[in-house]
Amino acid sequence: MSATPFLKMHGLGNDFVVLDARAHALALPPERRRLIADRRRGVGCDQLIVLEPPTDRDADVFMRIYNPDGSEAGACGNATRCVASVVMDERGDDHVTVQTIAGLLESQKTGTGDNGLPVISVDMGPARLDWREIPVREACDTNHLPVGAGPLQDPVGTSMGNPHATFFVADADAIPLAELGPALEHDRLFPERANIGVAQVLAPGRLRLRVWERGAGITLACGSGACAAVVAASRRGLVPRRADVVLDGGTLTIEWMRDNHVMMTGGVALAFKGELDRSLLA
């Protein structure tokens, strides 16, 4: 087996190892996914991304997403922007459609940031608000989920192709998210576990957000979490339907459209290219 090339990319510090399996399939059982994602024994990443041939004729690429614990994820907004940027460069086009197990994501290059990096907008699809769609274990008002731990109480439930619980607090940075996140992620209310967001309203149209990502832990930025936070805050009447979300790695602009779709806009970057040693795939 020859060495396998990869890209190391990130969106606001939310980092990914991107493998291309469009021409040749890659055998990636959970233990290999975990090894590649390991920051000491592998390359290290928040998610492992594998490009595959699309199964939908309207899509340009299929994006498969794996968490560092080896589980498969349904959605990742920052990874979608990174993959869209790769395919745009290949095709010489400013518009591509990325297919995921959660659906088709329309992506558009909208400009260049002050740092010279491309800015990509992604239609993350509709916000799903019904308790069965998130999903949660029992019928309830998803604007007030019956779950909490310590200072985190009364969250809003949203699915952006993956489950989110967004808690609103006075000071997001004061919350011990590393302590509270694991238990909330695995709470019995969430049969598929959940991403745990801690949001603070900074100003009209501006949120501060930290996220404990399902299967990954705390990351510098979570795109789907930012989408869920704006939808949740708008449902509560805390921000308008368009808002900037300040994450540890930077700022995303999110708009909850009137057709219920959620648009996410932010920058992407290629950190470096490399090759996986054969031992990582053996």
C-alpha positions in Angstrom: 0.0 0.0 0.0 1.5 3.4 -1.0 1.3 6.5 1.2 -2.1 8.2 1.2 -2.1 12.0 0.6 -4.2 14.2 2.9 -5.1 17.9 3.4 -5.0 19.6 6.8 -7.7 22.3 6.7 -9.6 24.4 9.2 -12.5 26.8 9.5 -11.8 29.2 12.4 -9.5 26.7 14.1 -12.0 23.8 13.8 -9.5 21.5 12.1 -9.9 18.5 9.7 -7.9 15.9 8.0 -9.3 15.5 4.5 -8.8 12.3 2.6 -9.8 11.8 -1.1 -11.6 8.4 -1.7 -13.3 9.5 -4.9 -11.1 7.4 -7.2 -10.1 4.6 -4.8 -12.1 3.5 -1.7 -10.3 3.6 1.7 -10.8 1.0 4.4 -11.4 3.1 7.5 -12.8 1.1 10.4 -13.3 3.0 13.7 -9.8 2.2 15.1 -8.1 3.7 12.0 -10.3 6.8 12.2 -9.3 7.2 15.9 -5.6 6.8 15.1 -5.6 9.3 12.3 -7.5 11.8 14.5 -5.1 11.3 17.5 -3.0 14.4 18.0 0.0 12.4 19.4 0.0 9.2 17.3 -1.7 10.4 14.1 -2.2 13.7 12.3 -4.7 15.1 14.8 -8.1 16.7 14.0 -11.5 17.6 15.3 -13.0 15.5 12.5 -11.8 13.2 9.8 -13.3 14.0 6.4 -13.5 11.6 3.5 -14.4 12.7 0.0 -16.4 10.1 -1.9 -18.3 10.0 -5.3 -21.8 11.5 -4.9 -24.8 9.3 -5.0 -27.1 12.2 -5.9 -26.7 13.5 -9.5 -27.2 17.1 -8.2 -24.2 16.8 -5.9 -20.5 17.5 -6.8 -19.0 15.5 -4.0 -20.1 13.3 -1.0 -18.6 14.3 2.3 -18.3 11.7 5.0 -17.6 12.9 8.5 -16.0 11.0 11.4 -15.5 12.1 14.9 -12.2 11.5 16.8 -13.9 8.7 18.8 -14.5 6.9 15.5 -18.3 7.6 15.3 -19.9 9.1 12.2 -21.4 12.5 12.2 -24.3 13.8 10.1 -23.3 17.5 9.7 -20.3 19.8 10.1 -20.6 23.4 8.8 -16.9 24.3 9.0 -15.9 21.1 7.2 -18.5 21.7 4.5 -16.9 25.1 3.8 -13.5 23.5 3.6 -14.6 20.7 1.3 -16.5 23.2 -0.9 -13.4 25.3 -1.2 -11.4 22.3 -2.4 -13.9 21.3 -5.0 -14.3 24.9 -6.1 -10.6 25.1 -6.8 -10.7 21.8 -8.7 -13.6 22.9 -10.9 -12.7 26.6 -11.2 -16.3 27.4 -10.0 -17.7 29.5 -7.2 -20.6 27.2 -6.5 -20.7 23.5 -5.6 -23.2 21.2 -3.9 -21.8 19.0 -1.1 -23.8 15.8 -0.2 -23.8 14.4 3.3 -25.8 11.7 5.1 -28.0 14.6 6.3 -28.7 16.0 2.8 -27.4 18.3 0.1 -25.6 21.6 1.1 -25.4 24.3 -1.5 -22.1 26.3 -1.1 -21.1 29.6 -2.6 -17.8 31.5 -2.6 -18.8 35.1 -1.5 -15.5 36.8 -1.4 -12.1 37.0 0.3 -11.5 38.0 4.0 -9.1 40.6 5.3 -6.6 37.8 5.8 -6.7 36.9 2.1 -8.5 33.6 2.7 -11.7 32.6 0.8 -15.1 33.2 2.5 -17.7 30.5 1.8 -21.4 30.6 2.4 -23.2 27.3 3.0 -27.0 26.6 3.0 -27.0 24.3 6.0 -30.6 23.2 5.2 -33.7 23.6 7.4 -33.6 23.9 11.1 -35.5 21.0 12.5 -37.4 21.8 15.7 -39.8 18.9 16.4 -38.8 16.7 19.3 -38.8 13.6 17.0 -36.4 15.3 14.5 -33.7 16.4 17.0 -34.2 13.6 18.4 -35.1 13.6 22.1 -36.5 10.6 23.9 -39.9 12.0 24.8 -42.5 14.5 23.6 -41.7 18.0 24.9 -41.4 21.7 24.0 -38.1 21.9 22.2 -37.9 25.6 23.2 -37.5 24.4 26.8 -35.9 21.0 26.9 -36.2 19.2 30.3 -32.5 18.7 30.9 -29.7 20.4 32.7 -26.7 20.2 34.9 -25.5 22.8 37.5 -25.7 26.3 36.0 -26.8 24.9 32.6 -30.6 24.7 32.6 -33.5 25.1 30.2 -31.9 24.7 26.8 -33.3 25.0 23.3 -33.2 21.8 21.1 -32.4 22.1 17.4 -31.3 19.7 14.7 -29.0 20.9 11.9 -28.6 17.4 10.6 -27.2 16.6 14.1 -28.7 17.2 17.5 -27.9 20.4 19.5 -28.9 21.7 22.9 -28.2 25.4 23.4 -28.0 26.8 26.9 -28.2 30.6 27.5 -26.0 32.0 30.2 -24.8 35.4 31.5 -21.1 34.6 31.0 -20.3 31.7 28.6 -16.6 31.8 29.4 -17.3 31.2 33.1 -19.1 27.8 32.5 -17.0 24.7 33.2 -17.9 23.2 29.9 -15.3 20.5 30.0 -16.9 19.2 33.2 -20.5 19.6 32.3 -20.4 18.8 28.6 -19.8 15.0 28.7 -22.7 14.2 31.0 -25.1 16.4 29.0 -23.9 14.9 25.7 -24.8 11.5 27.1 -28.0 12.4 29.0 -30.8 9.9 28.5 -32.9 12.5 26.9 -30.7 12.3 23.8 -30.9 8.8 22.2 -28.2 9.8 19.7 -26.3 12.0 22.1 -26.1 15.8 21.6 -23.8 18.7 20.9 -23.9 21.1 23.9 -23.7 24.8 23.2 -23.3 27.6 25.8 -24.4 30.9 24.4 -24.3 34.5 25.7 -26.0 37.5 24.2 -23.3 40.2 23.7 -25.4 42.7 21.9 -28.4 42.8 19.5 -27.3 40.6 16.6 -24.2 39.2 18.4 -23.7 36.0 20.4 -20.7 34.5 22.2 -20.7 30.7 21.8 -18.7 27.7 23.2 -19.6 24.1 22.1 -18.9 20.7 23.5 -19.1 18.7 20.3 -20.6 15.2 20.3 -17.7 12.7 20.0 -15.1 15.5 19.8 -15.2 17.6 23.0 -14.6 21.3 23.1 -13.5 22.8 19.7 -12.4 26.2 18.6 -15.5 26.6 16.4 -18.6 24.6 15.6 -20.5 25.7 12.5 -23.7 23.7 13.0 -23.6 24.7 16.7 -23.5 28.4 15.6 -26.5 27.8 13.3 -28.4 26.1 16.2 -27.5 28.9 18.6 -28.9 31.6 16.3 -32.1 29.6 15.7 -32.4 29.0 19.4 -31.8 32.7 20.3 -34.2 33.9 17.7 -36.9 31.5 19.0 -36.4 33.0 22.4 -36.5 36.5 21.0 -33.0 37.3 22.1 -31.5 38.1 18.7 -32.9 38.8 15.2 -32.7 36.0 12.5 -29.3 37.2 11.4 -26.5 37.4 13.9 -22.7 37.2 14.3 -21.5 34.3 16.4 -18.2 34.8 18.2 -16.4 31.5 18.8 -13.0 30.8 20.2 -11.5 30.5 16.7 -13.3 33.5 15.1 -16.7 34.8 14.0 -19.3 33.2 11.8 -22.3 35.1 10.3 -25.5 33.1 10.6 -28.9 33.9 9.1 -32.1 31.9 9.7 -34.0 32.4 6.5 -37.8 32.8 6.2 -37.9 29.5 4.4 -36.4 27.9 7.5 -33.0 27.2 5.9 -30.0 28.4 7.8 -27.1 30.2 6.0 -23.6 30.1 7.4 -20.8 32.4 6.2 -17.1 32.3 7.2 -13.5 31.8 6.1 -11.5 28.6 5.5 -7.8 27.8 5.3 -5.5 25.1 4.1 -2.9 24.5 6.8 -0.7 22.0 5.0 -0.6 18.9 2.8 1.0 15.6 3.7 0.9 11.8 3.3 -0.4 9.3 5.8 2.3 6.6 6.6 1.1 3.1 5.6 1.1 2.1 9.2 -1.8 4.5 9.9 -4.0 2.6 7.4 -2.6 -0.9 8.0 
